[in-house]
Structure formats: structure tokens, C-alpha cells
Amino acid sequence: SKWMVAGNADSPVPPRVYIHPDSPASGETWMRQVISFDKLKLTNNELDDQGH
């Protein structure tokens, strides 16, 4: 089998950076407490302004 071109590449996605209020922090800082993902939101919807 061979790789075949199946169309054009996707356009680059503009960077969307979210600065977490508890960061930056060292690993030592994170190891002092339980890490909670209660505030986590992930999305692959590029039109979602709240998905970081």
C-alpha cells in the first residue's frame, strides 16, 4: 500500500491561549494539594469562544 494525497491540508488554527489563575506554578507547588479538574473545559469547536 502507498500513501496517497486526498486533498488539501487543513488551515492552521489560530492560537487560543488561556492563562490559568493558579499558574504558573512549580511541580512542588502542585504536589502539595489535590488537583481538581472541576473547572476543566475542552472543545474542538473552533467557533466556541469559551473553549480554551
Contacts in CASP RR format, 6 or more apart in sequence:
PFRMAT RR
TARGET T0000
AUTHOR 0000-0000-0000
METHOD contacts of the structure
MODEL  1
SKWMVAGNADSPVPPRVYIHPDSPASGETWMRQVISFDKLKLTNNELDDQ
GH
13 46 0 8 1.000
16 51 0 8 1.000
16 52 0 8 1.000
17 52 0 8 1.000
18 51 0 8 1.000
18 52 0 8 1.000
41 50 0 8 1.000
41 51 0 8 1.000
41 52 0 8 1.000
42 51 0 8 1.000
43 51 0 8 1.000
45 51 0 8 1.000
END
